[in-house]
Each structure stands twice: as structure tokens, then as C-alpha cells.
Amino acid sequence: MKIKAFWLVIFVFLPAAAGAQTADEIVNKALVARGGVEKIKAVHSERITGRIAFTGEMEGTFVLELKRPRKMRLEIDLGGQKAIRVYDGKSAGWTINPFAENKDVQPMSEEELKGISEESDFDGPLVDYKAKGSQIELIGKEQFDDKPVYRLKLTNKNGDVRFYIFDASTFVLMKWEGIRKIEDKEFSWESIFSDYRDVQGLKYPFQIDQGSPGTEIKQNLVTDKIEIDPQINDSRFAKPAPPEAQPPATPPTSQAPPAEAAPVPLT
């Protein structure tokens, strides 16, 4: 697999709350348990810092910055080589991949821009999902990790289908399932969420284990710090400066490169 696979999505989704019988009840209680829609929408910026590890013992650090409306900047440092992904919140985005043949600043492709608006929505997919053009249905109750869970199916305005699995007693989001495209190939994808913590009245999972089942594409994200409403200059979301000359980067040995965006709503 080529290095374009470097960009995969890191999403931090919203946890949920107590018992529910319909999809809308589950969604509403999830948002209340998260901290409430009012508090979620009151957040104007976030900065998430942490560590990322891949199959093949490759490790690094990441910093994700988000700011309304839908501005996003992700930096991933792997052994001194820095990958950058930026979206201006409107219509333009750029990437720098030190492991690619072309190490200059590259504009995002139409395919990348198609989904970047959702990636940069740190309210998460449940807030105002109808207004966003999504549909949610309750598939039913099942078992996951020896626990009873509810499975919800979300179909977004582009027709993409995702599944969200909530603990049936606490309604914490336990798992996300969907499809990720890597080098024009589609792969099944799953993210497992754990280590939930309270940050200024909002709950976030501080660990995400994700990858493509049946493949070697796996990554582990551990959040060290989440800052609510940090001061972030809008220039951080403009086209990044060309990278300084560096020694040739050693391509990752893992087939699981870093994610596109982290939390963090890291969808």
C-alpha cells in the first residue's frame, strides 16, 4: 500500500446516556449525557494533543486544532518528520506529506474536500443530524464485548452509511463502523472508544483503537490533553508554508498511517 494511505480519519465521537427505545431517544439522551447541546455549541475552539501508534511499532505525536466554522488543522510528527492537513472552513484544504514523493504543499483533491466538512465538524454527527441532511435509524439490540448494546445506522447526505454502537446501560459510545477509502480502494473500518473523561463538563474518549478488520491497517490514539476554547489565530487554517529542507524521510513500515482528523468530534 502506498503512502497516500497516510491520511485516515481520526474521529472522536459523542458518548450517550441512559435507556432508550427509539433512535431519536438514543440520540437525545446521548447529547444530554455528553453535556447538552447548548454546552456543545458554546465551544468555539478545541486543541487536542496526544500520541499515535501504528502496526509495525511506528509511533508519533499529534496536535489537532478545530475552530468554528469548521476550520481544522492536524499535525502529526513521526520521528521529526511532520505531516500537516489543513482546512480553511470554507472550500480549500492543503496537505504536506513528508513520506510522499512530492513533499511540497498539495491542495486537497475533490474527494478529500467532499468529506472534510464533516471531519471538521467538532459538534459531531449527532448534533442537528436532520438539519445536516442525515438519517438515523435504530437497527436493534445486540452484544458487543460481552455487553448489551444498541446499534444505530446513520446515512449522511452523501449516502455514506455508518453504524454507531452504544452501551445499552450507560449509552456511552463504544464503537463506530463504516467504510474508508484508501488509494481509491474501499476498506471496512472500525473505531473502538474507551477511557472517557470529563473536560469542562463535556465527555471525551481519551483512547481510540481503530483499523480495518482482517488487514494490518491498525492505529492506536491516546489523548494527553484537550483544551476547550484556546486562542487559535485564523492564520493557522490558511495554506501552510512550504516545508523546510529536511533529510529524506524513511517511509512508514506500517500499513496504517495517521488519520485525517482527530476528535474529536476525532466523527
C-alpha positions as CSV (number, residue, x, y, z in Angstrom):
1,M,0.0,0.0,0.0
2,K,1.4,3.4,-0.9
3,I,2.0,6.3,1.3
4,K,-1.3,8.1,0.3
5,A,-2.8,5.8,2.9
6,F,-1.1,8.2,5.4
7,W,-4.3,10.1,5.7
8,L,-7.0,8.2,7.5
9,V,-9.6,9.7,9.7
10,I,-9.2,10.0,13.4
11,F,-12.6,10.8,14.8
12,V,-13.7,11.4,18.4
13,F,-17.4,10.9,18.6
14,L,-20.1,11.8,21.1
15,P,-21.0,9.5,24.0
16,A,-24.6,8.9,25.1
17,A,-26.8,8.3,28.1
18,A,-29.4,6.0,29.7
19,G,-32.1,3.7,28.3
20,A,-33.9,4.5,25.1
21,Q,-36.3,2.7,22.8
22,T,-36.1,4.7,19.6
23,A,-33.3,6.2,17.5
24,D,-34.3,9.8,18.4
25,E,-34.5,8.9,22.1
26,I,-31.0,7.5,22.0
27,V,-29.6,10.5,20.2
28,N,-31.3,13.0,22.6
29,K,-30.1,11.2,25.7
30,A,-26.6,10.8,24.1
31,L,-26.4,14.6,23.7
32,V,-27.6,15.2,27.3
33,A,-25.0,12.8,28.7
34,R,-22.4,14.4,26.5
35,G,-23.0,17.7,28.3
36,G,-26.1,19.0,26.5
37,V,-26.4,20.6,23.1
38,E,-26.2,24.2,24.5
39,K,-22.8,23.5,26.1
40,I,-21.6,21.6,23.0
41,K,-22.5,24.5,20.7
42,A,-20.9,27.0,23.2
43,V,-17.5,25.7,22.4
44,H,-15.8,27.8,19.8
45,S,-12.4,26.1,19.5
46,E,-10.6,22.9,20.7
47,R,-7.0,21.8,20.8
48,I,-6.3,18.0,21.2
49,T,-2.8,16.7,21.8
50,G,-1.7,13.1,22.1
51,R,0.2,10.1,20.8
52,I,-0.4,7.8,17.9
53,A,1.0,4.3,17.2
54,F,0.8,2.0,14.2
55,T,1.2,-1.6,13.4
56,G,5.0,-2.1,12.9
57,E,6.0,-0.2,16.1
58,M,5.9,3.2,14.4
59,E,4.9,5.9,16.9
60,G,4.5,9.7,16.9
61,T,2.5,12.6,18.3
62,F,-0.4,14.6,17.0
63,V,-1.9,18.0,17.6
64,L,-5.5,18.7,16.3
65,E,-6.9,22.2,16.3
66,L,-10.5,23.0,15.5
67,K,-12.3,26.3,15.3
68,R,-15.8,27.4,14.2
69,P,-16.9,27.5,11.5
70,R,-15.3,24.1,10.5
71,K,-11.7,25.2,10.5
72,M,-9.3,22.4,11.1
73,R,-5.5,21.8,11.3
74,L,-3.9,18.4,12.1
75,E,-0.1,18.0,12.6
76,I,1.4,14.5,13.1
77,D,5.1,14.2,14.0
78,L,6.8,10.9,13.2
79,G,10.4,10.9,14.1
80,G,10.9,14.5,13.4
81,Q,9.0,14.3,10.1
82,K,5.8,16.4,10.2
83,A,2.7,15.7,8.2
84,I,0.1,18.5,8.1
85,R,-3.5,18.7,7.0
86,V,-5.4,22.0,6.9
87,Y,-8.9,23.1,6.0
88,D,-9.9,26.7,5.9
89,G,-13.6,26.0,6.9
90,K,-14.9,27.1,3.5
91,S,-13.7,25.4,0.4
92,A,-9.9,24.9,0.4
93,G,-7.6,22.5,2.1
94,W,-3.9,21.5,1.9
95,T,-1.7,18.7,2.9
96,I,2.0,18.1,3.5
97,N,3.2,14.5,3.5
98,P,7.0,14.1,4.2
99,F,6.8,10.5,3.1
100,A,5.3,11.2,-0.3
101,E,7.3,11.6,-3.5
102,N,6.2,15.2,-3.7
103,K,6.9,16.8,-0.3
104,D,5.6,20.3,-1.2
105,V,2.2,21.7,-0.1
106,Q,-0.5,19.9,-2.0
107,P,-4.1,21.1,-2.5
108,M,-6.8,18.6,-1.3
109,S,-8.4,16.6,-4.0
110,E,-12.2,16.9,-4.7
111,E,-12.6,13.5,-3.0
112,E,-10.9,14.8,0.2
113,L,-12.9,18.1,0.2
114,K,-16.1,16.1,-0.2
115,G,-15.8,14.7,3.3
116,I,-13.7,17.4,5.0
117,S,-16.7,19.4,6.1
118,E,-17.9,16.5,8.3
119,E,-14.4,15.8,9.6
120,S,-14.1,19.4,10.8
121,D,-17.5,19.4,12.5
122,F,-16.5,19.0,16.1
123,D,-20.1,19.1,17.3
124,G,-20.1,15.5,16.0
125,P,-22.6,13.7,13.7
126,L,-25.5,13.6,16.2
127,V,-26.0,17.3,16.8
128,D,-28.7,18.6,14.4
129,Y,-28.3,15.5,12.3
130,K,-31.6,16.1,10.4
131,A,-30.5,19.7,9.5
132,K,-27.2,18.2,8.2
133,G,-29.2,16.0,5.9
134,S,-28.6,12.8,7.7
135,Q,-31.0,10.0,8.7
136,I,-30.7,7.8,11.7
137,E,-32.5,4.5,12.4
138,L,-32.3,2.0,15.3
139,I,-31.2,-1.4,14.0
140,G,-31.7,-3.2,17.2
141,K,-30.0,-4.6,20.3
142,E,-27.1,-7.0,20.3
143,Q,-23.9,-8.0,22.2
144,F,-20.5,-6.3,22.0
145,D,-17.6,-7.1,24.3
146,D,-20.0,-9.2,26.4
147,K,-22.3,-6.2,26.9
148,P,-25.8,-5.5,25.6
149,V,-25.6,-2.6,23.1
150,Y,-27.8,-0.6,20.7
151,R,-26.8,-0.3,17.1
152,L,-27.7,2.9,15.2
153,K,-27.4,3.3,11.5
154,L,-26.6,6.8,10.2
155,T,-26.9,7.7,6.5
156,N,-25.5,11.1,5.6
157,K,-26.5,13.4,2.8
158,N,-23.8,11.9,0.5
159,G,-25.3,8.5,1.0
160,D,-22.5,7.2,3.2
161,V,-23.6,4.7,5.8
162,R,-22.1,4.4,9.3
163,F,-23.0,2.4,12.4
164,Y,-22.8,3.6,16.0
165,I,-22.8,1.1,18.9
166,F,-23.8,2.3,22.3
167,D,-23.7,0.6,25.7
168,A,-27.3,-0.3,26.5
169,S,-26.9,0.6,30.2
170,T,-24.7,3.7,30.1
171,F,-25.2,4.7,26.5
172,V,-21.5,5.5,26.1
173,L,-20.4,5.2,22.5
174,M,-18.4,2.0,22.3
175,K,-17.7,1.5,18.6
176,W,-18.0,3.1,15.2
177,E,-18.2,1.1,11.9
178,G,-18.0,2.3,8.3
179,I,-16.1,2.4,5.1
180,R,-12.8,4.3,4.5
181,K,-11.3,4.9,1.0
182,I,-7.5,4.4,0.7
183,E,-5.9,5.0,-2.7
184,D,-9.3,4.6,-4.4
185,K,-9.9,1.3,-2.6
186,E,-12.7,0.9,-0.1
187,F,-11.9,-0.8,3.3
188,S,-14.2,-1.7,6.1
189,W,-13.2,0.4,9.2
190,E,-13.9,0.4,12.9
191,S,-13.0,2.6,15.9
192,I,-13.4,1.4,19.5
193,F,-13.7,4.2,22.1
194,S,-12.6,4.0,25.8
195,D,-11.2,5.9,28.8
196,Y,-14.0,8.5,28.8
197,R,-13.1,11.6,30.8
198,D,-14.9,14.9,31.7
199,V,-13.4,18.1,30.3
200,Q,-15.1,21.2,31.4
201,G,-18.5,19.4,31.6
202,L,-18.1,17.6,28.3
203,K,-17.2,13.9,27.9
204,Y,-14.5,12.7,25.5
205,P,-12.9,9.3,24.9
206,F,-9.2,9.5,25.6
207,Q,-8.3,6.3,23.8
208,I,-9.3,5.2,20.3
209,D,-8.3,1.9,18.8
210,Q,-9.1,1.7,15.1
211,G,-8.3,0.0,11.8
212,S,-9.5,-2.2,9.0
213,P,-10.7,-5.7,10.2
214,G,-8.8,-8.5,8.6
215,T,-5.9,-6.3,7.5
216,E,-2.7,-5.0,9.1
217,I,-4.1,-1.4,9.0
218,K,-4.3,-0.5,12.7
219,Q,-3.7,2.5,14.8
220,N,-4.0,3.5,18.4
221,L,-4.6,7.0,19.6
222,V,-4.1,8.2,23.2
223,T,-5.1,11.7,24.0
224,D,-3.0,13.5,26.6
225,K,-4.8,16.8,26.7
226,I,-8.0,18.5,25.5
227,E,-8.2,22.3,25.6
228,I,-11.6,24.0,25.4
229,D,-11.7,27.4,23.7
230,P,-7.9,28.0,23.4
231,Q,-6.9,31.1,21.5
232,I,-6.1,30.0,17.9
233,N,-5.3,32.5,15.2
234,D,-7.1,32.1,11.9
235,S,-3.8,32.1,10.2
236,R,-3.3,28.5,11.5
237,F,-6.0,27.5,9.0
238,A,-4.5,29.2,5.9
239,K,-2.4,27.5,3.3
240,P,0.7,26.3,5.2
241,A,4.2,27.5,4.4
242,P,6.4,25.1,2.3
243,P,8.3,22.6,4.5
244,E,11.9,23.4,5.2
245,A,14.5,21.2,3.6
246,Q,15.0,18.1,5.6
247,P,16.9,14.8,5.2
248,P,14.9,12.2,3.1
249,A,12.2,10.7,5.2
250,T,12.0,7.0,5.8
251,P,8.6,5.7,4.7
252,P,6.5,4.2,7.5
253,T,6.9,0.4,7.7
254,S,3.3,0.1,8.9
255,Q,0.4,0.0,6.5
256,A,-1.6,2.1,8.9
257,P,-0.7,5.8,8.5
258,P,-2.1,8.6,10.7
259,A,-5.6,9.8,10.5
260,E,-7.1,12.8,8.7
261,A,-8.7,14.4,11.6
262,A,-8.8,13.8,15.2
263,P,-11.6,14.1,17.5
264,V,-12.5,14.5,18.3
265,P,-15.8,15.0,17.4
266,L,-12.0,12.9,16.3
267,T,-16.8,11.9,13.9
